[in-house]
Amino acid sequence: MIIVMKPNAADDSIQSIIRYIEENGLQAHLSQGTQVTIIGIVGDKSKIATENIMSYKDVQKIVPVTESYKLSNKQFHPEPSIVKVGNTEIGPHNLTIMAGPCAVETQDQLIKIAHAAKLGGANILRGGAYKPRTSPYAFQGLEEEGLRFMKLAQEETGLATICEVVSQEAIHAAVKYVDMIQIGARNMQNFYLLKEAGRSGLPVLLKRGLCATIEEWLNAAEYIIAEGNPNVVLCERGIRTFETATRNTLDISAVPVLKEKTHLPVIVDPSHSTGSYRYVPSMAKAAVACGADGLMIEVHNDPANALSDGPQSLTFKKFQTLCEELAPYANLAGRKF
């Protein structure tokens, strides 16, 4: 349920309604935009009477919210959210580029990639210190040592940093070193981990699960926001279908659908979705054209010998070329890049 206030509603009227909601054991979420002020109600709405709410001064109308996700719902927060990560803002005015290796391998390797990523046009350095792999025998990441390398790269280049976390212990380690944490596709519905991410105090990138619907994805985001952390960014990274020509099937239509349903920023990962560096540039351009707020692109100094996901990683030269080619797309989309 949301309460839509009249234009220029008095602050004391708004606060009176919020007190009424909270006194009845529910949560009130205030969203004040340039055009409209909305108070969202979360909880057992049978505890309050709509006629009581309508009796308050400056209430225009009450609108039911039928979707199970509330805090991530655009009805609760009509204006697009902006999520700040370090000195970078992810949102409707910018095109944010996250770039780096799938896995952090060595300190020298990561710093070399960080410099190349920044030179090419990246705003955020991505690097995996914890790697949930399909095979238990594949490289699992350097864990906290890799996080320390991420911190060193941030100090040397000024880039904000993001790393995937896979456990409560990983979250507690990550908050000491990086600017943003990522919940990967395999953990999208690990509800305990989502709650811990919400309590971390860091912005969270939430990747779509391999077979998740958009509604399931938004409900996963709800777990994070419900813990008091509104700084969530959604990442479309391809879903599993019967097609084998690419690693996954990039659901590019998810971007406009999400823009209609949620206020959260949406980025696209063309690397994991296609599984091949050859298709990354075209999918990256398509993502920008359809309204994505950013891209996550894997970049490596030596893809042929990468310890993880080399076939989908761009070389430094290919990454720089892609960023140059993206500039007119960003300009057409009205985004700074």
N, C-alpha and C positions, 0 to 999 in steps of 0.2 A: 504494500500500500504506500502511495506517496501523497503528500499534501502539497498542492500547488498554491502558493501565496499570490495575492494580488500584486500588480506592479507597485513599486515603492512601499511595500509593506514595512511597517514600523518594526524596529529591532525588538522592542519590548513585546510586541505581538508574537514574533517568531520565538523568542525565548520562553514565553508563557506556554506555547504549544510544546516545545521541547521538554519543559519541566513536567507537563501533564503526561507526556509519553513515558518519560523515565520514571515518574512516580508510580506508574502502573506496571513497572517491571519490563518494559520494552526498550529497545535501542533506537535513538533518533540520529539520523545522519543528514546534516545540513549541506546543501549544495546551492551556492549563490553565484549565479551566472550574470552575464551582462543583460540578459533579457528576462530571466525568470529566477525565482527563488523556490527551491523544492526542499521539503523535509521528508526523508524516507524513513519508514518504520520497519524495523526488523524484530520479529518475535511473534508471540501468540496474540494475534490481533483481536481475538475474542474478548480480551481483557479491557478493551476500550470501545466506546460507542462512537460511530461516525457522526451521529447527530450532536454529540458533545463537541467534537472537533469543529464541525461546521459552525458552532455557536461562537467560536473565537473570532475576534476582530481580524480582518485582512485575509481570511481564508477564502480562496477563490473556488477550489474544487478538490475532491478526493478521487484519485485514480487507482484502481486495483492493479497490482503487478502479478500476472499469472505465472511467469517463469519462476523456477525454483531458485535461480541465482538472483540476488538482489543488489548487493553492493557493487558488482561489476556491470550491472544493467544500465543501459543508457537512459532509461526512464528515471533512475535515481540520480543520475549525474549527466545532464544533457550535453554539457560542453566537453570536448576531448581533454583527457588528462595529459599532463606533461610529467614525465619521470626524469628526474635529474640524477645523473650518474657521473660523479666527479665534476668536471667542468662542462659536461655534455648534457644537453636536454633532448630526450627522446619524445617526440610529439608531432603535432600536425604541421609545424613550420619548418622542420629540419629533415634532412635525409641522413640518418645515422648509419655509419658503417662500422661493424664489428669485424675484425679480421685477425687472423693468427693461426697457429697450428692446432690440429685436433688434439695433439698431446704435447705437453712440455717434455722435452727430451734432455736438454742441457741448458745451463745458464747462458753460455755463449750463443747457442742456437736461438734461444728465445729473444735475447737482446738484439741479435741481428735481424730477426723477423720483425720485432717491434719497430725498429728504425725504418725498415722497408715499408711496413704497414702504414706508419705515420706519413712517410714521404708520398705514398700512393694516394692517401686521402682518408685513412681510417681515423675514427674518433675514439674507438675503444679497442683494446687488445684482448682477444679471446685466447684462452689456452687451457687445455685439460690437464689437471693434476690428478683427478680421480676419474678413471675410465671404466665404466661398466661395459664390458665386452661380451659378445655372444659366446666366445670360447673362454673357458677359465685359464687357458694356456697363453692367451694373447696378452700383450703388454697392458698392465692395469694402471699405469701412471706412477708418478714420483710422490704423490700425496703431498705432505706438508713441505717437503723440500721443493717441489714444483711451485707451491704457493709462494715460497720465499723468492724464487726466481721471478715470479710475476710481480712481486713488490719491487724488486730491483729494476725490472724493466719499466715499471711505472715511474720510479724516481728518475731514471735516466732519460725517458722520452716525454714524460708528462701525460701520456695516454692513460685514460681510465682503464680499469681491468675487470674482466668477468671470468669466472671459473665455475664449472659444474660441481655440485655437491651431491653425495649419495647417501649420507648418514648424518645423524645428529653430531657425531664427532667431527665430521668433515665441515659442517656448518660452523661449529665453534672454532675450528682452525681458520676457516676462510675469512671470518670477520676481522681477523688480525692483519690480513694481507691484501684483500681485493675490495673493489668498489661495488661489485654486483655479483650475486650468485645465480646460478642456473639450475633449474630442475629439468632434467632430461626427459626424453620421451618415455623411457622405460619406467620412470618414477612419477609420471603425471598423476596417477591415482594412488600414490603412496601417501595416504592422508596424514599419517603421523609426520612424515617428512615435510609435507606442505605446511602443517601447523608450526613446525620448528622454523621453517623459512620465514613464515609470517612474524615470528617472534625475534628474528635475527637482527632487525634494525636496518638491513641492507635492502636495496631494490632487488627484485626477483624477476628473472626471465623464465617464463614457463613455456616449455616446448609442448607441442601437441603430441599425444600418445599415438602409437603406431596405428591403432584401430579406433581411435576415439572420435566420437561425434563432436560437433561444435558445442552443443549444450553440455556434454560431459566435461569438455575443456573449460568452459566458463564456470562450471560448478567447482572445478579444481582450483581455479583462480579465486573463487569465493572463499575457500578454506584459508588462503593466505591473507586476503583482505580482512576476513572476520577476526583475525588475530591482531588487528590494528595496523596493518601494513598496506597502505593503498598504492604503493609504488610497484606495480606489477606490469610487465610487458609480455605480450603473447608472441610466440614464435611458431609460425607454420613451417614445418620441416618435412612435409610429405607423409602420406599415409600408405598403408600396405594394401595393395590391390592384386589382381591376378596378373598384371603386366610385369614382364621381366626385363624389358628393354632398358629401364632405369632402376636404380636401387629402390626407390619408392615412387609414388605418384604425387607430384606437387599439386596440391589442391589450391590453385591460384584464386578460385572463386571464394575461398574462405576469407580472403581479405575484405572484399566489399560486404560480405555477409556479416563479418565481425564489426565492421564500421557502422552497420545498421543496428547491431544489437548491444554493443558495449562502448564505453568511453575509453577503455584501455588502449594504449598504443599497440600496434601490430607490426611485427617485422617478419621477414621471410629468410629462410636458410636454403639457398639454391644448391649448396654443396651436398648436404646430407640427403636432400630430396632426390637429386639426380644420380649421385654417386660417380659422376664423371666430370672432369674439368671442362670437357668440350661443351657441355650444356649449361654450365654455370652462367656465362655472360648473357645468353638469351633469356634465361629464367630470371636473372637479376633485373634486367630491363623490364620484363613483363611485370615483375613485382612492383617496381616503382610506378609504372604506368597505371596499375590498378589501385594505387593508393597506399601502398605499404609505407610505414614510417621509417623503415630501415632495413638493412641486410646484414646477415651473418655469413661471412665468406672465409673458407679455409685457405690459408696461405702458408707455404713452406719453402724453405731455402733449397731443399733437395727432395721433391715429392717422390722420386723413384725409390728412395731409401727411408722414407718416413716410417716411424714405428706404428702409426695409425692413420688410416684413410688417405694414403698418398694419392690414389687414383683420382680423387675428387679435389685435390688441393691445387691452387694456382701458384705458379712461380711468381717471383717479384715482378718481372716484366709483364706477365699476363694480368696481374692484379692492377698494376698502374695503368695499363691500357684500358682495362674494364672501367676503372674509375673515371678516366677521361671520356669514355663513351657514355657513361651514365650522366654526365653533367647536363646535356640538353634534355634528358628525360626528367631530371630533377627540376630543371627550369620550367618545363611545361607543366609539371605538377605543382608549381608554386612553392618549391622547397629550397631552402638554403643548403648549399653543398660545397 
